[in-house]
């Protein structure tokens, strides 16, 4: 559950950052690689559609990276519990 919160936090931050500066990688590179032509006049809620697409790409990519780092760090930081062998009862 905490991993999902990490993903959402990073997604929102990078989504907002990309709206302010839409040339952040890898969103721009992914959008360019798709060869989709959307006219610059296409607006969604007053924001260019291409900027929104790039923002979603950046949020997802960086969110997944942050989630993976958090998950790996959490698994390595957990103390390993050692189980005592049980004695057979007679």
C-alpha positions, 0 to 999 in steps of 0.5 A: 500500500505504501508503494502505491502512495509513493507512485502517486506522489511521484506521478503528481509531482512529475505531472505538474513539473511537466506541465510547467516544462514540457520538454522533460525526458523521457516523455518528449522522447516517447511522444516523438517515437510514437509519431502521433500528429496532434495539432497544437491547437488541440486543447484539453481544459486549456492545456495543449493535448501534447503537453498532457500526453507528455506529462502522463508519460513522465508521471508513469515512467518516474512513478514506476522507477520510484516505486521499484526503488522504494520496494527494493529498499523496503525489502532490503531494510526489513530485518530477517527473522530467524526461526528457531528449530522446534524441538520434537515433543514426546 
